[in-house]
Amino acid sequence: MTKRYLMRTYGCQMNEHDSERIAGLLEADGYSATSDEADADVVVLNTCCIRENADNKLYGALGNLKVLKEQKKEQNQDLQIVVGGCLAQKDRDLIQQRAGHVDVVLGTHNVHRAAELMSEAKLNGPITEIWEEAALDEAEAFPSALPVKRNSDYSAWLTIQIGCDNSCAFCIVPSVRGVEISRPVSDIVDEARRLADSGVSEITLLGQNVNSYGRDLALAARKSGEQVRVRPMFAQLLREVGSLDGIERVRFTSPHPKDMTPDVYEAMAETPACVPHLHFPLQAGSDRVLKRMHRGYTGERFLEKIEQARETIDDLAVTTDIIVGFPGETEEDFVRTLEVAAAAEFDSAYTFVFSPRPGTEAAEMVDDFCDPDEVHERYERLRTVIRRSALMKHQARVGRTEEVIVEGPSKKDLAVLTGRTVHNKLIHFPSDPLKIGTFANVTVTEASYQFLLGELVEVTRKPRHRTKISVTAL
């Protein structure tokens, strides 16, 4: 009988991409996917450690899996449990100490070893393998070089860079993802071309700090004696990927405001495939808090960069991340964050209450932790400001016709389809069934701060990818 795996992913797009690669490795090893724990021969939990409740989610899930594993054992069935990702990288042996029924713990640098470690664990018992840094071999350093089982046929992640050289006080990423390593431009473009040839229309370039992409490559070239300028190459990469036949939308996440330069805006404006959407993490508006965070810019400088982006890129949507209650944040500091957020007029924002992560500088600022009740009150005030600007931005789109990519039927109403605009906005519209990945024009009729409603005007292009037929269905 076919072995089955269940994949659960926590966290960011990088984790989603890693999960697709682990799934690809498992399918190459003879497994097929299932959504039912009871049918699974292996359950993979790909973890995140950015938020405090990530630990609770993991150990809660592992507790439930322990019961399932014992039940299967009574029925002479096996269940392997694999924990990977950032939390595995950070906690290492602690996971098996707290959950001895876990078979494999692997980190962020040895994703390519998932299937091998599972086989080793079957023979030798539970195993923890955490690499301190990425291997120099590109197949080991970059998940994009591994087999893949993508969740979408028309859209794909493409890793351009791993690791991060910044030292933001609240962030654990450099500890669990390592230093910045950029993938060569030619390798990225070659993979993007293969994706286009397979029917992919939309690519999202992934990195912890995408707009510093290539700086390490330039430094290495200079050390070898080449006469090169040590500067990021991200704008060049956007132009090259965006010029490929078949690629109609190029997105990227996430840039760092301190490293954003005008040439990136120009590349976005001059490359039709580059979408007019910029995710630009603010984190805080107070200069004092930004300095304590080690962000490298001021609130005023942040607003200047957004203004420059909007002057260069027509009809630009801007989204952001903001942390409330960073250690030492005063009411004056928070009011400044509200002012900057209001002035920026974000289309939407991911807002977070500060969560101390062991191993970060901010986690040691215990004496400066903010009162939880005050933080909650501030959080609600921030959400009010964000919702106000989001609603304003969305209402301005009423009456406009937007090109969308169909993502499938609405979860609440199968007679309603959901699509995504170039600005990364969800729009719901009634329609007969359309194939996922179809391009269509939809006129916006109503707006909320979260999404748009519309009416289908016409289908503009059918998807280029082929529908895959399961062998078991034949």
N, C-alpha and C positions, 0 to 999 in steps of 0.2 A: 504494500500500500504506500501511496505517496506520503512522505513526511510533511508536516505542516508547521508553519511558524506564524506567530503573532507579534507584530511590531508596535510598540508604544513609544511615542516621541514626546519629550518635554522640551520647551525652550524655543530657541531662535531658528532662523532659516538655515544656519550652518548645521544645526542638529538635524533638521529635516533632510538636508542633503546627505549627511552622514548616514541617516537611516535608509535612504534610498540605496546607498552603496552597500550597506550591510544586507539589505533585502536582495540586492543583485547577486551578492556572493552566495547567499543561502539558496537562491533559485538555481544558480549555477551548480550547486552541490546537491540538487535534486529535491529541494523543498518547494512547497507552494504556499501561498498566503491564506490565512484564515482570519476571521474577525471574532471567532468564538474560542475563548480560553479552553473550554472543555475538549475541543478538537485539536489543540495545539500540542506538538511534540517539543517545541521550544518557544519560550516567550522572551523577547528582547526588550529591555527597558533602556532607552537611550536618554540619558538624564541631562538636566541643566542645573547649574548651581548659582544662578544670578540672584534668585529670590530665596528668602528664608524658608518659605513653605515648600520649596522643591524637595528638601529633606523629608518633610512630612508626607508628601505625595509618594515619594519613593518607598519609604518604609511601610506606609499603609498598603501600597500595592504588593510589596513583598510579603506582608503578613497574609494577605488573601491568597497569594500564590503558594505559600507554604501549606495551607489547608488543601489546595487543589493538588499539589504534588503528593501529599500523603494519601489523598483519595485515589489518585492514579496508581500509586504504588500498591495499594490494596487490591487493585484490579490488574496487577502485573503489567502496568504501563509506565513508561518513563516520561518525565517532563524535565527538560533542561531550562534553567533560568540564567539569562545573560544580562549583566548590567554594564552599560558602556556610557560614554559621554563625559561631560565636564565634572559632574559630581563623582563619578568613578575615578577620574584623574585626581581630584582633590582629596577624596577620602580613602582611596587605596584600600588597605587591609581592613579598615573600619567596617566596610560593607559586609564582608564575610564574618567579621566578629559579631556584628549585630544580627546578621541573617545567614547562618551557616548553611542554609539550604540553597544558596546561590552557587551555581556551578562555574560561571566564568565572570570575572571582572576585567574589563579592558578599558584603556584610556583613549584620549583623543588622537594620539599619534600612531596607534596600531589598529585602526579600523580594518585595514586590509587583512588582519590576522583572525577575524571573527570566526570564520568557518573552521580554520585550523585549530583554534583554541577549543572550540566545542568538541572536536574529535579527540583532542588530547585529554580533555576533562572526562570524556566517557571511559577512556582507558586508565587514567591515573587519578581521577578524583578532582575536586574543586581546584581552580587555578586563578591566580591574579597576575596579570601581566600589564604593567604600566611603564611606558617608555617616557623618559624625561624630555625628549625632544623629537622632532620629526626626523625621519631618515632622509638622507641626501637623495636617495633614489626617488624619482618623481612619482612612481607608482605607489610608493609608500607615504610620501608627503602629502599628495593631493588626492582627496577622495574622488575627484572627477576622472581619475585615470582607472578607476575600478569598474567592474560590471555594475549595472544599475537596473533597478526596478522602479521607474518613476511613477508618481501618483497621477501625472498628467501626460497626455500624449502631445499636446500642443504647446506646453510651457515647460521650461527646464531651468534648474539652478546650474550655475557654472562657477566653480571656485577659481578665483584669480590669485588668491593670497591667503595664507594661513598665519595665525599668530598676530601679535600686536606689540609695538615698541613704546606705546604710551604708558603713563603711570597714573591714570585716574585713581584717586584715593578710594573710590567706592567699588572699583571693578576687580573681579577675580580673573578675568579672561587671560591676561598675560601669564598668570600662574598655571592655567590649565590648557592653554593653547600654544604657549611658547612665543618665541620672537617672530617678527615678521619675516616671512619667506614668500617672495613673489614668483609666480609661475611665468616662464618665458612667454612673450607675446605670441610667438609662432605657435606654441602648443595650445594656447587659449583660442586663437583664431581657427586652428585646425579642428578643435573640438566643436566650436560654434558652427563651423561649416558642416561637420558630420551631423550635428543636431538639426540644422536646416534641411539637409538632405533627407533626414528621417521624418520630416514633416513638422518639426517644431517651428512655431511662429514667434514665440516670445521667450526671451532669455533674461534671467536675472543674474547679474554678476555679483558674486559673493566675496566678502572679505571683512575682516574686523575693522579695517580703516582703509577703504578702497581708494581714496584719493591720495594716499601715500604709495600706491602701487608702483613698483618698479624702482623705487629709490635704492633698495638693496642691490638690485641688478646693476644699476649704474655705479654704485660704490665698488662692487666687485670688478666691474669692467675697468674702472680707473686704477684699482690696485694692480690689475694685470698689465697696466701700461697703456691702455686705450685712452684717447683724448675725448672724454665725454663729459657732459654737464650732469652733475648729480642733482637730478630733480625728478619728481614723480612723472610717470608716463601714462597716467590714467586717461587724460584727454585723447591721446593717440589711440589707446585701446578702445575707447568708446567709438571713435570714428571707424576703426577697422572692423569691429564686430557689427556696428550698425550699417556698414556698407554691404554686408553679405546678402546675396540673393535669398529670399525666403524669410529672412528675419525682419519682422515688421514692428516689433516692440523690443526695446532694450531698456531694462531697469537695472538699478544697482542699490546695494545696501551693505554697510552704512558708511557714509563719509564722516569725517571729523571737521567741524567748523574751522579749527585753527589751520588746517592744511588745505582748505578749499581755495582754489585759484581761478582767476577769470578764464583761463583757457578751457577749464572744464565746462563752465557755462557756455562758452562759445561752441564747444563741441556738441553740447546738448542742443543748442539752438540751430546749428547748421547740419545736423545729422537727423534726417526725418524719422528714422527708426527710434531715436532716443525719445522716450516719453517726457512730457512736460510735468514731471513730478519729482520733487526733491525731498527726501527724508533727511532732516537737518537737526540732530539732537542738541537741544538747548541745555538741558539738565538743571540749570538755575539761571535766574536773571541778575542776581546780586553779584557784583564784582568781588566782594569779600568772600562769598561762598564759592564762586568759581575759582578763585585763587586757592582756597583750601582743597578744592577738588582736583587741582592741577590741570585745569582744562585749557589754559593757554590763550584765552580770549576774554573780552569784557562783554557785558550786555550790549553796550553801544556798538561794539565791533560786530557782534552777531547780527544786529539789525542792519548794519551797513552791508554785510555780505548778502543778506536776504534781499535788500533793495537792489543791489547790483545784479543778483540773479534774476529778479523780476524784470529789470530793465533790459536784460539780455534775452531772456526766454519768454516768448509770448504765452500768455494764459497759464502761468506756472502755478501748480498746486504745491504747497509746502506743509509737511507734517513734521512731528518732532517727538522727543522724549523729555519728560520733566520729572525730577525727583523732589518730593516734598519732605521736609524734616531732616535734611542733612545735618549732621552734628554741628551744633553752634548756630544754626539758623535762627535769627531773631524775627520778630514781627516786621521790622523794617526791611530785613533781607527778603522776606516773603512778599511783601508789598511790591518790592522791586521786580520780583519774578512775575507777579501779576501784571505789572506795567509793561514789561518786555513781551510777555505772552499776548497781551492785548494789542500792542503795537505791531507785533509780527503777523497778526490775523491768520493764524494757522488754520488749515483745512481740517485737521484733526490732530490728536496727540495721544500718546501713550503716557499716562500719568502713574507714578509709583510713589508709595510711601517708602522712605529709606529703610533698607533692610541690611543690617550689618552682616558681612560675610567674613568668616574667619580667614585670616591670611591677607586681608586688605588693610591699608592704613586707617581707613575710616572706622573699621571695627575696633580699633584701639582707642578711639576718641570717646570712651565710655562716659567720662565726666561731662561731655558736651551733648549727650543724647537729649533730644527734645522730648517734651511731655507728650505722651501718646494722644491725649485728648485734644491738645492744641494742634497736633499734626493732623488729626482727623478733621478738625474744623477747617484747617487751611486747605486740606485736600478737596473738600467740598467746594470751597470758594474758587479754587483753581478750575475745577471741573465746570463751574458755572461760566467762567471766562472762556474756556475752550469751547464749550457747547455753543455759546453765543456767536463766536467767530465762525465755527463750523456751519451753523445754521445759515448765517449770512452768506457764506461762500456757496452753499448748496442752493439757497433760494435764488442766487444770481444766475444759476444754470437753468432754471425753469424756463421753458420755451425754446431752449437750444436743442439741437439734434447732435447726439454723441455717438461715436462709433464704439461698440462694445465687443468683447469676446464673450461668447456664451459659456458659462461655467456649469450649467445644468439647471434642473428644476429647483424651485424654492423648497426648503424643508417643510414649510408650513402649508404650501399649496402647490400641488403638482401641475396645475394649470398656469402657474406663473414661473417664468424663467428668470434666472439671475445672471447678470453679465457684469463685466468690469470695464470701466472706461480707461482711457490713456492716463487719466489722473489718479488711477487706482481707487476709484469710487465704485461702490456696489450700486447697481441699479436693477430694480425688479420690474418686470413687465409681462402682461398676459400674452400668451402665444401658444400656438400649436407646438409640439415638440420640435426642437432643433438640435442637431448634433453638437455635442460639446466641442468647443474650438471654432464654431462658426462665427464669422464677423457679421455684425448687423448694425444698422443705424436705428437709434431709438430716440424719440423726442421726450425730453424731461417734462413731466406734468406736475409733479409734487416733490417736495423736499423735506426731509427731517435732518437733524444734525448728524445722524448715523448713515443714512443711505438716501437714494433717489428712487422715485417711481416714474415710470414712463410708458410710452406706447410704441410698439414696433412699427417702423416705417418700411424697412426693406432689409432683406439679406443681401449683403454686399459681396461676401466671399465664403465659399465652403471651406472647411478645414482641409489641410493637405495631408494630414496623417491618416493612416489606414486603421480601420477598426480591427482590433485583435480578437480572434476567435479562440476560445479555450479549447484545448485538445479534448478535455473531458466532456465537452458539449457535443462533440461530433459523433 
